[in-house]
C-alpha cells in the first residue's frame, strides 16, 4: 500500500475520549473510528489486523476438526423462546420488531440457532461428534461500553459449538478445543492463561476463561508462572487419543490459575512463592461445557444405537476477535506506539523514503516495495522525516526499512527492528530477505 494514497488518518494528539492505551493507539493509528456508543468502523489498517487474527483463529479451529459456517446476525425471537432464554437474557439483548410485528433480535450468541440447524440436519448418533464455528458480529447492549473495542456493543467473535454422543466424548472435545486455544494465542504472539470460570447466562458446569495479562484488565488474576513457560506449539498431544488429551489437561490444570471470582486462598498458598503471579487480566476467550441444556430444552435429539432418542452433549467456545486487537496492544506497546507481533501486524514492514524524488532513493524503495506490495506499507509522502518516523513507530510495523540519499548511493538500506530498536545497515537483497522472513 502506498501511504500517499491510503485512507490512514493518524492523529498526533491523544484523543480525549480514550482512557486506556489500546483505545488511544487504535484511534491515533487510524485503525478504528466510533460511529455510535460502543460501535466502531474498522478502517483499512484496523481491518487488516482483525483479519490476520481471524485467520489464525480459523486455522487452529480447522486443525482440530471444527467446520466453519456463517449464521445471520439477525435472529427470530421464536428460537430463543424455545430454549427459555428470550425472557432470561435481559436488557443486554437488542430486541427489534420487523414490519410484520415479528419479534427479532441481533444475536448476542448463537446456541439456539446452531442447535436448531444441527437438529434439522443430523438424525443419527453415527454422525456425531460435530464441531461447527463461525466468525461473526455480535451485539450486546452493554450498560457501560468502554475502552473502545475492548468492551464494545457490536463486536466480532469466533463462536464454536460442539455436539457429542456422551459426556466423556464432550470432555474430549472440550480439551481439544482448549489446546487449540492455547496454540491460537501463542501464534498471536500473546500469552493467555486458562482459568476456571463462572458460566453466567451461557450455563453449564465446566468452563474456562483465557486471560491476557495487562494492568488495564477488568479481572484480578492469580496464577502459577509455570503456565507461562509452556510451548503449546511444540507440545505433542495426539488430539485423537482420549488418554493423550487427558494427560495434557490434567498436566495443565495441575497449575493454579484463577480469577478473583473463583480465587481459593488455601490452594494459592501451596504455590511456591517464587512462582506466584498476581495481576490483572483481559478475558479474550471463554469455553463452556453445558451438557444437554439446549438439546433438551429445544427437544433436539438424534436416534441412538438402540433407536431411542438421544440428546447430544454440547459445548460452546468463544474468542473475542475484535477485543484481541486491543488486548494485544495492551500487552505489546511502548511510549511511541504499538509493537505488533509479526503474525498479526497490518504490514510486514514500512518502507520510509527520506527523499522522495531522489532517483536512487526512489529506485531502491520501489524495488523493496515490489517484493510484497500487498503486505508492505510504502511511506512515499512528501512529509518530513520526523513525521514519517513517528507514524512508523505509532503503527508498530515489525520492521522499518529506511532509505536515505547517503545509504542509497551505496545501495544500502537502514533496517530498524521496532521491538528491540536495533538498527543495522543492509544491502537491498539482505533487506528483501528480512522482509521475506516475516510471516514466512
Ligand atoms: N456463546 C459463548 C461462547 S461461543 C459466549 O458467548 N461466550 S462469551 O460471552 O464469554 O463471549 C466470548 C468472548 O467474546 C469473550 O471471552 C470476550 O473475549 C468476547 N466479548 C464478550 N463481550 C464482549 C464485548 N462487549 N466487547 C468485546 N468482546 C466481547
Boltz pocket constraint, residues with backbone or C-beta under 6 A from the ligand:
constraints:
  - pocket:
      binder: B
      contacts: [[A, 108], [A, 109], [A, 110], [A, 111], [A, 140], [A, 142], [A, 149], [A, 150], [A, 151], [A, 152], [A, 153], [A, 154], [A, 155], [A, 156], [A, 157], [A, 158], [A, 159], [A, 160], [A, 202], [A, 283], [A, 284], [A, 285], [A, 286], [A, 287], [A, 316], [A, 317], [A, 318], [A, 319], [A, 320], [A, 321], [A, 322], [A, 323]]
      max_distance: 6.0
